[in-house]
C-alpha cells in the first residue's frame, strides 16, 4: 500500500532524517525551557464530584451558612499505652495555646484546650485514659502541599514543647508518648506524599524494566535504546505541553494521573516502536537497500500503528463523558500523550532507524542471502546455507484444529470470567493506603479508643421552617448513630439547623455509605409526620461519608455510559478500517471476554494470594479502558497481517502465515506492556497495585491466548464471512488437507 502522504520518504531520507531528529530535539528543548513541566502543575485534591450531587450541594450550603464548620480538620492523636500523664496533658494544652497565639500557615482555628481546667480536659480522654484528640482546623480551599506546610510547622512546635519528637515514636511503643496526624487533612497529606515518593521510582523502574526486556528479547543494546530514546524525547515534549495547558486553565491533571501516564507512555510507546522495528528487520533480510526497506516498513506498519493509536486515543477521550472527576481528568492528558507518542513512533523512530541503519541490530545484524554470501566470501568461508523458516507450531495448530482451539480458549477465558462475579468492591478510600501510613495509624487509634465515626461526622442540615421538628431524637434513635451534637442555626437563615452525627463505624467504610439513604429517609419521614409536605427539599447531608456515597453512585453512572460508548467507538473504528461488520463484532467480543477473564483472574490473585478482601470500586472502569483499547491493538495487528495476505493467498495460508509473522513481535510487545503495568505492583497504594495486577494479567491473556489462538481460529471458521460485507467476492480459500486450486467466493 502506497503511503499517500510521503511520510516514509521524509523521515527516512538522507537529509530529512536528520531534520526530523533535529525538529524533535529542538521541540523538546524549547518546550521544556519555555513551559512548566506537568509535575509542577498537578493538583492533589481536584473536585471529584459534579455540582449536582447532593453531598456537593450540601457542602455549598455548609460553606454559606456554617463557614467555620467547613474548615478541614487535622486531628492530632496523642497516645501513651500506660495512660497519658498530667505532664502530657499540660504540654498538649501548651501546644494548643501556642497555635492559638501563633497560627501556622493556612490554619483557621484551634479549640482552646489550654483554657480548660486539667480535670475537665481529662473528660476528653479515652476510657482507659491512654488517648486524646486535639483538632487543628485548616482552610479547605488550600492544596495538600499547603496543608503539609502548616502541619509540619505544627509538628515542629510540638517537638520543641515536648522536648522530643512524639511523631517519630512507634505507634505500639509500650511506654513512650506517640502522636499521629489524621483526619481529612492528615490523610490527604499522606496520600499525596505516597504518590510523590512513588513517582520517580515508577519512572526509573519502568524505564529499567523496558530496557532489560528489550535486551533479553532482541539482544541488541543499540536497538534497545531506540524505543527508550523515542519515549524520553516524546515525554519532554508532552510534559511541558500538558504543564502549559494546566497552567493556562485549559485542563486539570491529578498526581495519580501522571503516574499512570508514565506507565502508559512506556508501554504503548514501546509497542508502537516494536511494530515498526519488527517489519524493518524482516525486510532487511530480503532487501539490500536499507532506505528502501525502511520506507517499505513504514508504509506497511503505519496503518496498524495509526489505527492502534487512534483506538487508544478514542477510548481515553471517551472518559470525557465521565462525571467523576478522577476519570474525566484523565481523558485530555492521556489522549494528548498517546497522540504525541504515536506521532513519535511514525517519525522520530524511523529517523533514528534511518540514521543507524542495520547497525541498530548489532551484534545480530539482519542481512540478505546475497550479503551473507559476499561476507562469507571475503572471509574465505563457504556461503552459508539458506536458513529454514522457523516452524510455525501455533499457526499450524490453529489451521488444523480451529474448533478445538475455540472451545479450549473459551473454556479457559470463560472459567476465569466466572470469578469476576465474585469480586467485592469498596469505595473506602482509606483501604487503598498501607496500614503503616501515619494517618492510617492515627485513625486506627481513634477507632480503638473512641468511636471511629468521630473521625469525620456526618453533618445533617434540616430546614425546620421555624417549627420544632424533633430531628435530634430521630437521629439519636437510629441504631448506627452513637452521638448527635446540639443543633447549630444557620448564619443567614436561623431556621436551618445542622447536626453533627457520629456513626458507630468507620465513616469511610461501605457500611457507612449504605446508611446515607436510610439516614435521609428517616429525617424526611420525621419532617412529613410533622406536617412538612416538601420534606425531600428540606434535608441536606454533608461530610466524607456522604461524598463517598455519591462517589459510588457516580461510578455506577459512569460505568453504564462509558463502557458502551467505548465499545461503540472502537467497533465503528474497526468497521471503517476492516470494512467488515463480522470481524469488528468478534474482535470486540473476544476483548470483552478477555477483560472479564482478567477481572476474574485478577480477583483470584488479589484475594487468594495477596489476601485482599475487596478491590477499589474505580478499578473496573480503569481496567476496562486500558484493556479494551490496548488489547484491541494486538488484534488489529494480527488481523491486518491476515487481511493483507488473504488478498494474494488462500485464507488458511493467510492465517497460518499471519499468526507466524506477528507472533514474535506481539509476544514481545505484550510482555513489555504487561511488564510496565506490573511495575504498578511496587507502589504502596492498593489502587495502583490492583490496577497493575488486573491490567497486566489481561494483557498477557490477550497476548498468549486471544491473539495467537482465539482470533485466528474464529477468522478461519468464519471463512469468507469474516470479510462481510467488504471484499467478500475476492477471498481465497482451500481445503485444509489438500492442494486444491484456489477458488473465489461468489459475490453476494
N, C-alpha and C positions, 0 to 999 in steps of 0.2 A: 504494500500500500504506500503510495507516494505521499510524502509529507507536504501538505498544501502550503504550509507557512514557511518552509525552508529553514526551520529551526535547526535541523541536522547540519546543514551546510554552514550556518552561522557559528554555532558553538563548537563545531569540530574543524573549522577552517584553520589554516596555518597561522593566520594573524588574529582572526576573530576569537580564537580560543583564549588567547592572552587578554584580549579586550574584555571578554566575558568574565574571566577571573578578576581582572582589574576592577570592573564595574561592581562586582560583589564585595571586594575588599574595600573599595572606596565607600560604598554604601554603608558597610558595617562600621567603618571608622568614623565617617561623618555623623551617622545617626547616633552612635554611642557617645560622640562628643557633644552633639547639639541637644539631644533629648535625654531625659532621665530614664534609667533602667526600670523595668517593671517591678523589680524587688523593692524599689524605694517608693513606689506609688500604691502598693497593695493596701487594702483595708482588712481589718480583722473582725469587725462587727457590723457588716453591712446589713440593713434591714432585711430579714428573710421572708417576711410575710407581707401580703398586699394590704392596702389601707382598708379594704372592705371586710377583712376578717374581724370577728367580734372582739378578740383579745387586743387587736391593734386599736380599734375604736375605743375600747375601754381604757387602754393606756393613754390615749389622747385626752380622754375625759379626766383621768387622774392627773395628767400634766397640767390641765387647765384649772381644776378645782382643788387639787391637793399637791401643789408643786413640790413640797418637801417629801411627800411620800414617793415621788417619782425618782428621787435620788437613788443611786446604786450602792448597796451596802457591801463593804468589805468586813467580813466577820473575823475578828481576831479571837482565836480559840486558845485559851490558856489552860494547861492541863498538867497536873502532877499526880502520879498514881497513888501516892500515900496521902493525898489531900493537900489542897492549897493552904499555905501558911498565911498568918496575918501580914507578914512581910511581903509575901507575893501580892496580896490584895492591895496593900498600900502602894506598892510600885505600879500596879495596874492603874490605881487612881492617879498617881503622878503622871502616868503615860497619857491618860485622857485629859488631864489638866494641861499638859504640855501641848497637846494637839488643839486644845480649846484656845490657848493664848497664841500659839504659833502654828497655824494650819499648814499642812503640807500641800504641795501643788494639787489643784483640782479638787481638794476637799471642800465639802459644803457644810458639814456639821458633824458633831460627835456628841453622843449622850453624856451629860455631865456626871459621870460616876464619881468623880472626885468630890462632888458636893454632898454625897450620901454618907451618913454615918456608917462605920465599918459593919455594925450589926445589920443594918438594912441591906448593905451590899451582899452580905452572906446569904440573904434570902434568894439571891440570884444564882447561887451555886447549884450544881447538880446534886442529886440526892445523896451521893457519897462524899460530897464536898471536894471532888477532885478537879472540877472543871467550871470555868465561867467564860462567857462570850461577851466581848465588848465590840460593838459595831462602830465603824467609821464610814461616813457616807461621802460619796463622790458624785460629781456631776455625771449624769448618764449620757450626756451628749458628747463626751470625750472618747478618744480612741483608747484601746487597751494599753498601748505603749505609754500613754499619758497617765493612765491609772497606775501602771507599773512604776512610773517615776514617783508618784505620790506614796504608794505603798512601800517602796524601797526606802524612801526617806523616813517613813513612819517606823519601819523596822530598825533603822539606824538609831532613831530616838529611843526606842525600847532597849536596844542593846546597851546604850550609854546608861540608861536608868537602872537596868538590871545588873550591870557590871559584867555580863556575858551575853552570848547570843542564844536565846532560847529557841530561835527558829532553826538552828543547826542541830539541836538535840534530837535524838531518835524518838519517834512517837511512842515507842514501847519502853523507853527508859524507866527503870524501876524506881528511881529516886529523884532525878533532876526535873526541873520545870522545863516543859517544852511548849512551843507555840506554833500555830499554823494560821495562815490567812485563807479563808474560804469564802463562801457566799458568791453571788454573781460576779463580783469584781475579782476575787481571788481565782475563781475557776477560769474566767476569761483570760486573765494574765498568764496563768499556767498553760492554758490551751495554746495561746499564741506562742509562748516560749517553746513548746514541744514542736510546733510546726517549723519555727525558725531554726531550731537546733538540727532538725532533720533535713533542712533544705540543702545545705552544702553536701551533707553525707549522701543524700539521694542523688544529687547531680554527679558527684565523683564516682559513687558506687555504680550508677547506671552506665556512665562512660566506660568505666573499667570492665564491667561485665560484657558490654558490647564488643570492646576491643579483644578480650580474651576469647569470646565465642567466634569472632571473625578470624582470629589467628588459628583456632582449632579447626574451623571449617575450611578455610581457604589456604592456610599455611603460608601466607604471604604478608609480611609486615607492611609493605607499601600499600597493598590493596586494602588491608585492614584500616589504614588511616584515611582512605578516601571518604567513606561514609561519616567518620567522626569529624573530619575537616569540614565536610559539607554541612553537617548538623551544627557544628560550632559556629561557622560563619553565618549560617541562617539564623541561629539564636541571637547573634549580635546585631542582626537586622530586626528580628522580631521583638526583642526585649525593649529597645528604645521606641519602636513604633507603638507598642502597647502602652509603654510608660507615658508617651506623649498623649495618647488618646485618653488615658485615665486622668492625666494632669489637666487636660482640656475639658474634662467633664463629659466626654462622649460615651465612655464605658466605665464600668467598675469591675475590679478584679480582686478576688479574695486570696488569702495566702495559700489555702489548701488547693486552690485552682492552679497556682503556679507550680506546685509540687506535681500535680497530675500532668500538667502541660509538659514538664520536663520529661517525664516518662513517655508520654505520647510522641513527643518530637523525636526522641532517640529511637523508639520502637518503630513507628510508622515511617520516619525518615530513612532509617536504615533499610527497611523493607523496600521502599521505592528505589533506593540506590542499588540494591541487590538484583532487582528485576532487570535493570539496565546492564549491570556488570555481567550478569549471567549470559545474556544474549551476546554481549560483546565478546566474551571468552569463547563461546561456541562458534561464532563467526570467524574468529581469528584462527581457528583450526582448519578452515577451508578457504579463507580469503587472505592472500598475501599483503594486500594494501590495507594497512591498519586504519587509515582515514575512511576508506570505503566501508570497512567492517563496522566502524563506529557509527557511520551515518546510517547504515542498514539497521544496526542495533537500536538506534534512537527511533527510527521510523517504525520498527517492529514492536517496540515496547512502549512508546509514548502514549498510544491509545489506552493500553491497560493501566499504565501509571496514572494518566489523567482521569480515567474512569474510577480507579480505586480512590484517588484523592477526592474526587467530586462526591463519591459515595460517603466518605468520612465527613467531608465538609457539610453536606446537606443534613446528615444525621445530627451533627453537632449544632447546626443552625436551627434545627427543629426544636431545640431546647429553649429558643426564644419564646415559644408558646407556653413555657412553664410559668406557673405563678410563684413557686417557691424560689426565693432569691438565689440560693446557692446553685440551683440548676440553671436558672435563666442567665446568671452572670458568667457561666462557662461558655455560652454559645459564641459570642463575638470573639473573645481572645483565642479560643480553641480553633474556631473556623479560620481566623486570620492566620494563625500559626501553621495550620496544615496547608493552607493555600501557598504561603511563602515557602514552606518546606517542599511542597510539590514542585513549585517553580525552580527551586534549587536543584531538585533531582533531575529536571529536564534541561537545565542549562549549566549550572555550576559543576555537577558531577561529570557530565560529558566533556566539559572543558578540561577538567583535571585528567580524565582518561585520555583525551586527545594529546595533552602535554606529555604525559608519561608513556603512552602507547603500551606496547607489550611488556615493558619493564614493570608496569603496575602489578603483574602477576609473578614477579620474581620471588623465589627461585624456580617456580614451576611455570615457565613461560609457554603459553599455547602457540604452536607453530603449525603451518600447513604441512602435508606429507612431502611436498617438494622442498620446503625449507629444511625439514628434518633430514631429508636425503642429502641435500647440499652441505648441511652442517656436519653430517657424519663423514662425507667425502673429504672435507677439509681436515678432519681429524684422523683420516686414514681408517675409518671404521666402515663396515658394510652398512648399506642402507637399512634402516630399521623396518621391521615388518609392520605392515599397517595394523593399527590397533583395532581389535574387535570391539564392537559396541557392547557396552555393559548389559548384562541380562536384565530385562525389564520384568521382574517377578510379579510386582503388584499389577502392572498393566495387563500382563498375561492372565493373571488370576481373575481380574475384573472382566476381561473379554470372554474367558471360558465359563465363568460361573456368576453372571451378573445377578440372577435372582437370589442365589445363596448369599452373595455379598450384601444385597439389600436387606435380606431377612436378618442376618447376623448383626450388621451395623445398627439396624433399627432396634434390635433386641438390647444391644449394649447401651445405645443412647437412650432408648425408652426406659430401660431399667434404672439408669441414673436419674432420668427426668422424673420418675415416680417419687423419688425422695425430695424433689422440690416442693411437694405438697406438705412435707413435714417441717419445713423451715419456719422458725419462730422469729418474729421481727420485734424490734424495740425502737422507740424514739427517745429513749432515755439518753440524753447527750453525755451524762457522766459515765455511762457504761463504755464509751469509746476510748476513755483515757486509762492509763495504768493506775492501779491502786496505790502505787508508791508516789504518785504525784502529790505534792504538798497540800494542795487544796482538797484533794480527794481524801487524804488522811484526816484533815480537819473536819471535813463533812462526816466521815465515819465516827469521829469522836462525838460530834453533836448527836448523831443518830443513836449512839450507845448511851450517852449520858442524859440526853434530853429527848424531845420528840423530833424526829427528822424533819417534820413539817415546819418547824421553826426556822429552818434554813431559808425558806422562801415561801412565806404565807400566801394564800390565795386572797386577793382583795375583791370583795363583793360590794358593788355600789348599787344602791336602790333609790329610785325616785319615789319618795313616800307621799308626795303631794300634800305635805304638811300634816299627815294623819299618822296615828300610832298603828304601825303595821305588824308589830311583834316579830320582826325579822330575826333578832338576836336569838330568841327562843327556838325558832325554826332551825337556825344554823346549829345551835348547840345540841339539838336533839338528834342530829344526824350521826350515825354510828362511826363514821370515819373522821369526825371532827373532834379534836382534843381541846381546842381553845378558841374563843371568839373575843375579839377586842371590843372595847367600848366604841360606839359609833362616833364617827367624826363627820361633822357637817361640811358641805362644800363651801369654798371661799366666796363664790358669787351666787350660788344657789343653795341656801341653807336647807332646802327640802331634800337635797341629796345626802344620803348617809352612807358612809363607807365602813366596812367591817373587815378586819384582818383575820382570816380563818386559817388556823394551823391544822393540818391533817395529821393522822396517826401513821403516815407512811412517807417515804421519800417523795418530795414534790416533783422529782424528775422521773419517777417510775411510771410504767404503763398503767399500773393500778390507779395511780393518782389521776392520770389523764382520763381514765374511764369515768371518774366521778364528776367531772366537769359538767356534762349534760344533765346528770342527776341533780347536781347542786343547783343548776339553773332552774330545772323543773320544780324543785322544792320551793325555791324562793318565789317563782312565778305563781305557784299554787297558793302560797300564803297571800300574795297580793290579790289574787282573784277572789279568795274567800273573804277578804276584807273590802270587796267592792270595786277593785281596780279592773276594768273591762279591757284595758290595753296593757296587760302586765308584761307581755313579751318585749315591749319597747322601753320598759322602765327598770330593766335589770342589766348590769354590765359586770363581767368577770375579768379581772386582770391578774397578771402575775406570770411567773415562769411556767407553772403547770398549765394555765390556760393557753399560753403561747405554744407550748409543746403539743397540746391537743389540736390546736389549729394547724400546726406543722404536719401532724399526722393526716388530718383531713385534706390539707393542701397536697400532700404527697400522693394520696389516693386519687385526687382530681388530676394531677399532672400525669400519673401513670396511665389513666384512662384516655388522655388526649395525645400524649407524646408517642406512646408505643404504636398506636395505629397510624399516626402521622408519619413516623419514620418508615414504617412498613410500606405505606402508600408511596412515599417519595422514592425509596430505593427500588420498589417494584416498577415504578414509572421509568426510572433511570435505566433499569435493566431492559425493559421492553424497548426503549429507544435505542439502546446500544446493541442489543442482540436481535432486535426485531422479531422477538418470539415471546408470546404470552405464556406458552407452556414452560419454557426454560426459566423465565422470570418467576413463575409460580413455584416450581420445585426448588429453585435456588433459595427463595425466601423461606420456604417450609423447612429445608434442611438446616438453615442457620437458626431458625426458631427452635427446632428440635435440639440443636447443639447448645443454644442458650439455656433451655430448660435443663438439659443434661449437666451443663456447667454449674447451674444453681444447685441441683441435687447433689452432684459430686462434691461441690464446694462445701455444702452443708455437712456431708459425711466427714470431710476432713476437719472442718472447723469445730464441729460438735464432738466427734468421737476421738479425734487425735489431738486437738488443741484445747478441748474442754470448754468450749463456748456454748452457752445455753441459748443465746439469741444472736442475731446479726442486726446491724443498723438498718432501719427501715428505708433509708435512701439508697442502699446498695443495689436492689433490683433495677432501678432506673439507670444508675451509673453503669452497671454491668451490661445492661441491655444496649445502651447507646454504643459502648465500645465494642461489644462482641458482634452485634449485628453489622456495624459499619466495617470493622476490621476483619471479621470473619468472611464477609462478602468479598473482600479484596482477593482472597485466595481462590474463591470460586470463580471470580471474574477472570483471574489469570489463567486457570486451567481450562475454563470454558473457551476463552479467547483462543488458546492454542488448538483446542479441538475444532472450533469453528473454522479457523483458517485452514487447517489440514483437511477438513472434510470437503473443501472446495476442489481438491485435486486427488482425493483418495477415498476409498470406502470408509464408512463411518467407524466400523470396528477397528480398522487400521488407524484411523484418526484418533480414536480413543486410546488405543494401545500406545501410539507414539506421543500423544498429548500428555498422558499420565507420566510416561517415562521422561519426556523432555522437561516437564515442570516440576518433577518430583524433588530433585535435589535443591533447587532454588527455593521452592516453597517450604520445604523442610527446614532449610537454613533460616529463612525469614521467620518462620513460625517459632523456631527455637529462640531466636533473638528477641522477637516481640514478646513471647511468653516470659523470657528472662527479664526483660525490662520491667514488666508489670510485677514479676515476682520480687523485684527489689523493694517494692512497697511493703513486703512482709517484714522487712527490717525496721520499719517505722514503729514508734511506740504508741501509735494511735490505731485503735481497733478498726475504725472506719477504713483507713488505708490498708491495713493488713487484710481485712476481709475482702476488700475490692481487689487487692493483689492476688489473693488465692483464687477467687472465683474467675476473674478475668484471665489469669494465666492458664488455669485448667481448661477454660473454654477455648482459648487459642490453641492449646495442644490437641483438644478434641477435633477442632477444625482442621488442624494441620495433619494429624495422623489417622483420622477416621473419615471425616466428611469429605475433604478434598481428594484424597487418593482413592477412596473406595466408593462412598455413597453417591456422590455427584456423577462420576463417570458411569457407574452402574445404572443409575436412573436414566442418564442420557442414552445409553446403549439400549435399554429396554424400550424407551420411548421411540427410538429409531427416528424415522422421518418426522414424527410429531414433535420432536424436540425443537424443530425449527419453525413450527407453525405460529403465525401464518406467513413467515418470512420467505426464505428461499426453499420452500418445500419441494419444488419440482427439480431442484438441482442436487439433491442429496444422493450420495452413492452408498451402496451397501453390498455386502457379500455374506454368504453363509459362513459361519464360524469354523466349519470343518472342511471346506473345500476351496478350490481355486476357481470358482465360477467367475464368469465375466462380470464386469461392473454393469450395474443396472441403474437406470434413472427412474426415480419415483415419478409417476404421472402427476400432472398438476391437478389441483382440486377443481 
